[in-house]
Amino acid sequence: MADPGGGAVYNGTPHNQSAADCHGGNCWKNGVVKESQQNGNSNFYRPIVESFEEAPLHVMVFTYLGYGIGTLFGYLRDFLRNSGIEKCNAAVEREEQKDFVPLYQNFENFYIRNIYMRIRDNWNRPICSAPGAVFDVMERVTDDYNWTFRFTGRIIKDVINMGSYNFLGLAAKYDESMRTVKEVIETYGLGVGSTRQEMGTLDKHKELEDLVAKFLNVEAAMVFGMGFATNSMNIPALVGKGCLILSDELNHASLVLGARLSGATIRIFKHNNVQSLEKLLRDAVIYGQPRTRRAWRKILILVEGIYSMEGSIVHLPDIVALKKKYKAYLYMDEAHSIGSVGPTGRGVVEFFGLDPRDIDVYMGTFTKSFGAAGGYIAGRKDLVDYLRTHSHSAAYGTSMSPPVAEQIIRVMKLIMGLDGTTEGLQRVQQLAKNTRYFRQRLSKMGFIVYGNEESPVVPLLLYMPAKVAAFARHLLNRKIGVVVVGFPATPLAEARARFCVSAAHTQEMLDTVLEALDEMGDLLNVKYSRNRKSARPELYDEMSFELED
């Protein structure tokens, strides 16, 4: 995943293709995509520039040393608790159950008891306003080292929100543009109280599904009330025993759960590494199923549009080329990319200028750019019709709430310009502008920033757990709300702060955050980058495949 040279990487773009070979309106030349027709713009090139700079050696040494010292003190604290010298605040077994297998005091909870609890105040902070560009945070304190919290009654007002997935700034408090949502509440109420297969399908659901299909330029779509269940409950309906799933190693937990529930064989390929994926595809075609050597019933590739912990964008053209070459199916989760990338916000397919028919199963959620809830599956009509009868989410999950459906319809029409304005397009363009500005400033300051230069998810590497806690606490004191992430959501030694840029952020807000980050970087000494300026992209070795016509 990391670049040995410590700079930007240019991963997964075949540069052995002749300039005359084109696919879906795109031509590959010198390792970049030539987009020949996209929204009236012709013949411009889009490089895939991603940065995964390695930390200096001393940073990794001190990070592991910190975890080692914390582990030793953890064992000491557990000994004191077991001896009754120190009060144990964690859940413990009853006396009569001590001869049974431990339910609470096991090694799996060691990290939570002794490390996470020391910095627990940085997570689950309750807010008491709409998650717009600024929000209000409820102040809380602890009297027992983060085991429990109590509220002081004080509200921290106007905290700059750098943590919500409110990419287009549409998760806001009520204004006149939400009038249609209010009317739907008055007509339909708040809930449906039934599943889609019983009495839970409303005309609003049908309107939304038609609009999603039109937005994505596919034949049909189906919406669900929960984004997580859209993955976990629909993947088992598409593949099962005798099928093979090839999953990116950094896929979201909902994709992982859906793959496991399906009963299919699962194999993992390295993140965004098409060489690793091609090797698995080639072996799958040559050797077939284990023991029997029968051909796999289906081979399904699982990827995401934007990876929320890395800030990277899927190298879709390469994966589409492999999928076609080896006759596999492609399932793409666009939870973070739909509405946030692409010239008109239509996701990574538009971002790369590909044909929507190249993707077999579109999945996305309405919880980020659309400021709502739920998810969708889209693609061919026969696929969607099959899921209407075979999806567990359709058979057992409650239908999407009518006002939520109306909020999505309202936002989608705004993005598409069907409301008669250009506000949606302006928000998409403002998000792209804010993203580039924020990422470039962070890189110039000397921070290690992961991901694609066009991704509004911006991970800033902190590494050491003590600095993670100090980083979030100090920024909240500066009235800046950030999300910090560590193990087990990230590798043990790659803790980070994850910023989410929004179209609602003004230049002044971003400058305020960047000024605070500059000071914080010097105070905590977390400006680890050895490349103060963006490095030139470096090409990987030539691929062993070519794009098909």
C-alpha positions in Angstrom: 0.0 0.0 0.0 2.8 2.4 0.8 5.1 3.9 -1.8 8.8 2.9 -1.0 9.9 6.2 -2.4 7.7 8.1 0.1 5.9 10.1 -2.5 2.8 10.1 -4.6 2.0 6.9 -6.5 0.4 6.5 -9.9 -1.2 3.1 -9.5 -3.0 0.8 -11.9 -3.0 2.7 -15.2 -1.9 0.6 -18.2 0.5 2.5 -20.4 1.2 -0.1 -23.0 -2.0 0.7 -24.9 -1.9 2.4 -28.3 -3.5 5.8 -28.5 -6.0 4.6 -31.0 -7.5 2.0 -28.7 -10.5 3.5 -26.9 -13.2 2.2 -24.6 -16.4 4.0 -23.5 -15.2 7.3 -25.0 -11.9 7.2 -23.2 -8.4 6.7 -24.6 -5.4 5.6 -22.6 -2.2 7.5 -23.4 1.0 7.7 -21.3 -0.7 6.4 -18.3 -3.6 8.8 -18.1 -7.2 8.7 -19.2 -8.2 10.8 -22.2 -11.8 11.7 -21.8 -13.1 12.4 -25.3 -16.7 13.2 -24.5 -17.9 14.3 -21.1 -20.4 17.2 -20.5 -19.2 19.0 -23.6 -15.5 18.9 -22.7 -13.4 17.1 -25.2 -9.9 15.6 -25.1 -8.7 16.4 -21.6 -6.6 14.0 -19.5 -7.2 12.9 -15.9 -4.2 11.4 -14.1 -4.9 9.1 -11.1 -2.7 10.7 -8.5 -2.7 9.1 -5.0 -0.4 9.6 -2.1 0.5 6.9 0.5 3.7 8.2 2.0 5.5 6.0 4.5 6.3 7.4 7.9 9.9 8.0 8.9 11.5 5.1 10.7 11.7 6.8 14.1 8.0 7.6 14.1 7.1 3.9 13.6 9.7 2.9 16.3 8.2 5.3 18.9 4.6 4.3 17.9 5.2 0.6 18.5 7.2 1.5 21.6 4.3 3.4 22.9 1.9 0.5 22.4 4.5 -1.8 24.1 4.7 0.4 27.2 0.9 0.7 27.3 0.6 -3.0 27.1 3.0 -3.6 30.0 1.1 -1.0 32.2 -2.2 -2.7 31.1 -1.0 -6.0 32.5 0.0 -4.3 35.7 -3.4 -2.6 35.9 -5.2 -5.9 35.3 -3.1 -7.5 38.1 -4.1 -4.7 40.5 -7.8 -5.0 39.6 -7.7 -8.8 40.0 -6.0 -8.4 43.4 -8.6 -5.9 44.6 -6.0 -3.1 45.0 -7.6 -1.1 42.2 -11.3 -0.8 41.6 -12.5 -2.5 38.4 -15.0 -0.5 36.5 -15.3 -3.1 33.7 -18.0 -5.7 33.5 -17.0 -8.9 35.4 -18.3 -12.4 35.7 -20.4 -13.4 38.7 -18.7 -15.4 41.4 -20.5 -18.6 40.5 -19.4 -18.3 36.8 -15.7 -18.0 37.4 -15.1 -21.6 36.4 -16.7 -21.0 33.0 -15.0 -19.5 29.9 -14.6 -15.7 30.6 -17.4 -13.6 29.1 -16.0 -10.2 29.9 -12.4 -10.3 31.2 -10.7 -11.9 28.2 -7.8 -10.8 26.1 -10.0 -9.4 23.3 -11.1 -6.7 25.8 -7.6 -5.9 27.0 -7.2 -3.1 24.4 -10.5 -1.6 25.3 -9.9 -1.7 29.1 -6.4 -0.3 29.1 -5.8 1.8 26.0 -9.1 2.8 24.4 -10.6 3.9 27.8 -7.8 6.3 28.3 -8.8 8.3 25.2 -12.4 7.3 24.9 -13.6 11.0 25.4 -12.6 11.6 21.7 -15.4 9.4 20.4 -19.2 9.4 20.6 -19.4 13.1 21.3 -23.1 14.1 21.3 -24.1 17.1 19.2 -27.4 19.0 19.5 -27.9 20.7 16.2 -28.0 19.9 12.5 -24.6 18.6 11.2 -24.0 21.6 8.9 -20.8 23.5 8.3 -20.9 24.3 12.0 -22.7 22.5 14.8 -23.2 22.6 18.6 -21.5 20.0 20.9 -22.8 19.0 24.3 -20.0 19.4 26.8 -19.3 16.3 29.0 -16.7 15.4 31.7 -15.7 12.3 33.4 -14.9 11.6 37.1 -13.6 8.0 36.6 -11.1 8.2 33.7 -13.6 7.9 30.9 -15.5 4.9 32.2 -18.6 7.1 32.5 -19.5 10.6 31.5 -21.8 13.3 32.8 -23.1 16.4 31.0 -22.3 19.8 32.4 -25.2 21.5 30.7 -22.9 23.7 28.7 -23.2 23.8 24.9 -20.1 24.5 22.8 -21.6 26.6 20.1 -20.6 27.0 16.4 -17.9 24.3 16.2 -16.6 23.9 12.7 -17.7 20.5 11.4 -14.9 18.6 9.8 -16.2 15.2 10.6 -19.6 14.6 9.0 -20.2 13.1 5.6 -22.2 16.1 4.7 -20.3 16.5 1.4 -22.8 18.8 -0.4 -23.9 20.7 2.7 -27.5 19.4 2.4 -27.8 18.0 5.9 -29.0 21.2 7.4 -31.8 22.6 9.5 -35.2 23.3 8.0 -35.6 26.0 5.4 -38.1 26.8 2.7 -36.5 24.4 0.2 -37.6 21.5 2.5 -41.2 22.5 2.2 -42.0 19.4 0.1 -40.6 17.2 2.9 -43.0 18.8 5.3 -45.9 18.2 2.9 -45.0 14.6 2.6 -45.0 14.2 6.4 -48.5 15.7 6.5 -49.8 13.4 3.8 -48.0 10.1 4.5 -46.8 10.4 8.1 -43.4 9.4 9.4 -43.3 5.6 9.0 -44.6 2.9 6.8 -44.9 0.0 9.2 -44.5 -2.7 6.6 -41.9 -4.3 4.3 -41.7 -3.6 0.5 -43.1 -7.1 -0.3 -46.2 -6.6 1.9 -47.9 -3.2 2.2 -44.9 -0.9 2.3 -44.4 0.2 -1.2 -45.5 3.8 -1.8 -45.7 5.9 -4.9 -42.9 7.9 -3.4 -40.7 4.8 -3.4 -41.5 4.3 -7.1 -40.8 7.9 -7.9 -37.5 7.7 -6.1 -36.4 4.5 -7.8 -37.2 5.9 -11.3 -35.2 9.1 -10.4 -32.2 7.1 -9.2 -32.2 5.0 -12.4 -32.3 8.2 -14.4 -29.6 9.8 -12.3 -27.2 6.9 -12.8 -28.2 6.3 -16.4 -29.2 2.6 -15.8 -32.3 0.6 -16.5 -33.7 0.2 -13.0 -33.1 0.8 -9.3 -34.4 -0.4 -5.9 -34.2 1.6 -2.7 -33.8 0.2 0.9 -34.3 1.8 4.3 -30.8 1.1 5.6 -27.5 1.6 3.9 -25.6 -1.1 5.8 -28.3 -3.6 5.1 -28.2 -2.8 1.4 -24.8 -4.5 1.3 -25.1 -7.1 3.9 -28.6 -8.4 2.9 -28.2 -8.2 -0.9 -24.8 -9.7 -1.6 -26.1 -13.1 -0.2 -29.0 -12.9 -2.7 -26.5 -12.5 -5.6 -23.9 -15.2 -4.8 -23.8 -18.3 -2.7 -22.0 -21.7 -2.4 -19.9 -22.5 -5.4 -19.3 -18.8 -6.2 -16.2 -16.8 -5.6 -15.9 -13.2 -4.2 -12.8 -11.2 -4.8 -12.8 -8.4 -2.2 -10.5 -5.4 -1.8 -8.7 -5.7 1.5 -10.0 -2.3 2.7 -13.7 -2.9 1.9 -16.3 -1.6 4.4 -17.6 -3.9 7.1 -21.0 -4.1 5.4 -19.4 -5.6 2.3 -17.4 -8.0 4.4 -20.5 -9.1 6.4 -22.5 -9.6 3.2 -19.7 -11.6 1.7 -19.5 -13.8 4.8 -23.2 -14.3 5.0 -23.4 -15.4 1.4 -21.5 -18.6 1.9 -19.4 -18.0 -1.1 -15.6 -18.5 -1.1 -13.8 -15.2 -0.3 -10.4 -14.2 -1.5 -8.8 -10.8 -0.7 -6.7 -8.7 -3.1 -4.4 -5.9 -2.1 -6.0 -2.4 -2.0 -6.4 -0.9 -5.5 -3.8 -3.3 -6.8 -4.8 -4.6 -10.2 -1.8 -7.0 -10.4 -3.0 -8.7 -7.2 -6.6 -8.9 -8.6 -5.5 -10.3 -11.9 -3.5 -13.0 -10.3 -6.6 -14.1 -8.3 -8.8 -13.9 -11.4 -6.3 -16.0 -13.5 -6.0 -18.6 -10.8 -9.8 -18.8 -10.4 -10.3 -19.4 -14.1 -7.5 -21.9 -14.4 -7.9 -24.0 -11.3 -11.6 -23.5 -10.5 -13.1 -24.6 -7.2 -10.9 -26.3 -4.6 -10.8 -30.2 -4.7 -13.4 -30.6 -7.4 -11.8 -28.2 -9.9 -15.2 -27.3 -11.3 -15.6 -23.9 -12.7 -16.9 -21.2 -10.3 -20.6 -20.5 -10.7 -19.9 -16.8 -10.5 -16.9 -14.6 -9.8 -17.9 -11.3 -8.2 -15.5 -8.4 -7.6 -16.3 -6.2 -4.6 -14.9 -2.6 -4.6 -15.8 0.8 -3.2 -15.9 4.1 -5.0 -14.1 6.1 -2.3 -12.5 4.2 0.6 -13.5 6.1 3.8 -10.4 5.3 5.8 -7.8 5.8 3.1 -9.4 8.6 1.0 -8.5 6.7 -2.2 -10.6 6.3 -5.3 -11.0 2.9 -6.9 -9.0 2.4 -10.1 -12.1 1.6 -11.9 -10.9 1.6 -15.6 -8.4 -1.1 -14.7 -10.8 -3.2 -12.8 -13.4 -2.9 -15.5 -10.8 -4.1 -18.0 -10.0 -7.1 -15.9 -13.6 -7.9 -15.3 -14.2 -8.0 -19.0 -11.1 -10.0 -19.8 -12.0 -12.8 -17.3 -15.8 -12.6 -17.6 -16.4 -11.7 -14.0 -19.1 -9.5 -12.4 -18.4 -6.1 -10.7 -20.2 -4.9 -7.6 -19.3 -1.3 -6.7 -20.2 0.4 -3.4 -20.5 4.2 -4.0 -21.6 5.2 -0.5 -19.0 7.9 -0.3 -18.5 8.8 -4.0 -22.1 9.2 -5.2 -22.8 13.0 -5.2 -19.3 13.9 -4.2 -17.1 13.1 -7.3 -17.6 13.5 -11.0 -18.3 16.7 -12.9 -22.0 16.5 -12.1 -21.8 14.4 -8.9 -22.7 11.1 -10.5 -19.8 9.2 -8.9 -16.7 7.4 -10.1 -18.2 6.1 -13.3 -18.6 9.7 -14.4 -15.3 10.7 -12.8 -13.5 8.3 -15.2 -15.9 8.8 -18.1 -16.9 5.2 -18.3 -20.0 3.5 -19.7 -22.5 2.8 -16.9 -23.2 -0.6 -18.4 -19.6 -1.6 -17.4 -20.8 -1.9 -13.8 -23.0 -4.9 -13.1 -24.2 -3.9 -9.7 -24.4 -0.3 -8.5 -24.8 0.2 -4.8 -24.9 3.4 -2.9 -26.3 5.1 0.2 -28.2 8.3 0.8 -26.6 9.0 4.1 -23.7 11.2 2.9 -24.2 13.6 0.0 -28.0 13.4 0.2 -28.3 14.2 3.9 -30.9 11.4 4.4 -30.9 7.6 5.1 -31.1 4.3 3.2 -29.4 2.9 0.2 -30.0 1.6 -3.3 -29.1 -1.2 -5.7 -29.2 -0.3 -9.4 -28.3 -1.8 -12.8 -30.1 -4.0 -15.3 -33.8 -4.4 -14.9 -33.6 -8.2 -14.6 -31.1 -7.8 -11.7 -33.4 -5.4 -9.8 -36.5 -7.5 -10.5 -34.6 -10.5 -9.1 -33.7 -8.6 -5.9 -37.3 -7.5 -5.4 -38.2 -11.1 -4.7 -35.0 -12.5 -3.3 -33.5 -9.8 -1.2 -33.8 -10.3 2.6 -33.9 -6.5 3.0 -36.9 -6.3 0.7 -38.7 -9.2 2.4 -38.0 -8.4 6.1 -36.7 -4.8 6.3 -39.1 -2.0 6.9 -39.6 0.3 4.0 -37.9 3.7 3.7 -39.7 6.5 5.6 -41.8 8.7 3.3 -40.2 12.1 4.4 -36.7 10.5 3.9 -37.6 9.4 0.4 -38.9 12.9 -0.3 -35.6 14.4 1.0 -33.6 12.2 -1.4 -35.9 13.1 -4.3 -35.5 16.8 -3.5 -31.7 16.6 -3.3 -31.4 14.4 -6.4 -33.5 16.9 -8.4 -31.3 19.7 -7.1 -28.1 17.9 -8.3 -29.6 17.0 -11.6 -30.9 20.6 -12.1 -34.5 19.5 -12.4 -35.4 22.1 -9.8 -34.8 24.8 -12.4 -31.6 26.1 -10.8 -27.8 25.4 -11.0 -27.4 25.2 -7.2 -26.7 21.5 -7.3 -24.0 21.8 -9.9 -22.5 24.7 -8.0 -22.3 22.7 -4.8 -20.5 19.8 -6.6 -18.0 22.2 -8.1 -17.5 24.0 -4.8 -16.9 20.7 -3.1 -14.2 19.8 -5.6 -12.6 23.3 -5.2 -12.6 23.0 -1.4 -11.2 19.5 -1.6 -8.2 20.4 -3.7 -7.5 23.5 -1.6 -7.6 21.7 1.7 -5.5 18.8 0.5 -2.8 21.0 -1.1 -2.5 23.2 1.9 -2.1 20.2 4.3 0.6 18.7 2.0 2.5 22.0 1.8 2.5 22.2 5.6 4.3 18.9 5.9 1.6 16.5 7.0 1.3 13.0 5.6 -2.0 12.9 3.8 -3.4 9.7 2.3 -5.6 9.3 -0.7 -6.6 10.7 -4.1 -6.2 14.4 -4.7 -9.9 14.5 -5.7 -11.3 12.7 -2.6 -13.2 14.8 -0.1 -12.2 12.3 2.6 -8.9 13.5 3.8 -6.9 11.2 6.3 -4.1 12.9 8.1 -1.7 10.5 9.7 -0.9 10.8 13.4 0.4 7.3 14.3 0.9 7.5 18.1 -2.2 7.0 20.3 -1.3 9.7 22.7 -1.0 12.3 19.9 -4.4 11.1 18.5 -6.0 12.0 21.8 -4.2 15.3 22.2 -5.0 16.3 18.6 -8.7 15.9 19.0 -8.9 17.5 22.4 -6.9 20.6 21.4 -8.9 21.1 18.3 -12.2 20.9 20.1 -10.8 23.6 22.4 -10.3 25.7 19.3 -14.0 24.9 18.3 -13.1 22.5 15.5 -14.7 19.1 15.5 -12.7 16.3 13.9 -13.0 12.5 13.8 -9.9 10.6 14.9 -9.5 7.0 14.0 -7.3 4.2 15.4 -7.0 0.5 15.9 -9.0 -1.7 15.1 -10.6 0.6 12.4 -7.1 1.2 11.1 -3.8 -0.8 11.2 -2.3 -0.7 14.7 0.4 1.8 13.7 -1.6 4.0 11.3 -3.9 6.0 13.6 -5.2 9.2 11.9 -7.5 12.1 11.8 -10.1 11.9 9.1 -11.4 15.2 7.7 -14.5 15.4 5.5 -14.6 18.4 3.3 -18.0 19.9 2.5 -19.3 22.3 -0.1 -20.8 24.3 2.8 -17.4 25.1 4.1 -16.4 28.7 3.3 -12.9 29.8 2.5 -12.7 31.5 6.0 -13.7 28.2 7.7 -11.1 26.2 5.9 -8.4 28.8 6.6 -9.4 28.8 10.3 -9.0 25.0 10.4 -5.8 25.0 8.4 -4.3 27.7 10.7 -5.2 25.6 13.8 -3.8 22.5 12.1 -0.5 24.3 11.3 -0.1 25.3 15.0 -1.2 21.8 16.2 1.3 20.1 13.8 4.2 22.1 15.3 2.9 21.7 18.9 2.6 17.9 18.6 5.3 17.4 16.1 3.1 15.5 13.6 4.4 17.0 10.4 6.1 13.8 9.3 6.2 14.3 5.6 9.6 14.4 3.9 8.0 15.9 0.8 6.9 19.4 1.6 5.7 19.8 -2.0 3.6 17.3 -4.0 5.8 14.7 -5.7 5.6 13.9 -9.4 3.5 10.8 -10.2 5.5 7.6 -10.7 4.3 4.9 -13.0 4.1 1.3 -11.9 5.4 -1.5 -13.9 3.5 -2.3 -17.1 0.3 -4.4 -16.7 -0.1 -7.8 -18.1 -3.3 -6.9 -19.8 -4.8 -4.4 -22.2 -8.1 -2.6 -22.3 -10.5 -4.3 -24.6 -12.4 -2.5 -27.3 
